[in-house]
């Protein structure tokens, strides 16, 4: 009888440990730590000058300074920067931007430069890996996958930078954000 109790206890402990080893997340269909839930709602953001609109996840914290708006939630960040630029970006300028990031970005690992089609038009896409800012409470730094999209119209460059933990499944939410970019009259 004692052996059966010990075996039952060991099996129960293994079940509890295995349940705790599942992929993280905070409820919903998150898949893993840093994943944006599939049921995330998005809301439109327009800067004060009204030059463009973009959809961002509802409920994320927003900070604005000059031509930059940053949206954050847990381990993910969206940064939107609007600046003057006389010529449209291309693969060569994207490669130069990627090379320049090496000297200014902690934990930098270069990715690729390509052009992609989005609903508002063609954008230059620059990918790389970088360290996140340190968590203000724990000091922990996470390796982020970064996608930087450069949209251009009428001497205006709109850069949308999406960052989330390496390996997080944010393909669909990031596509929602980048497909939502609209230039306004």
Buried (B, 14 or more C-beta within 10 A) or exposed (E): EEEEEEEEEEEEEEEEEEEEEEEEBEEEEBBEBBBBBEEBEBEEBEBEEEBBBBBBBEEBEEEEEEBBBBBBBBBBBBBBBBEEBEEBBBEEBBBEBBEEBEEEBEBBBBBEBEEEEBEBEBBBBBBBBBBBEEEEEEEEEBEBBBBBBBBBEEEBBBBBBBBBBBEBBBEEBBEBBBBBBBBEE
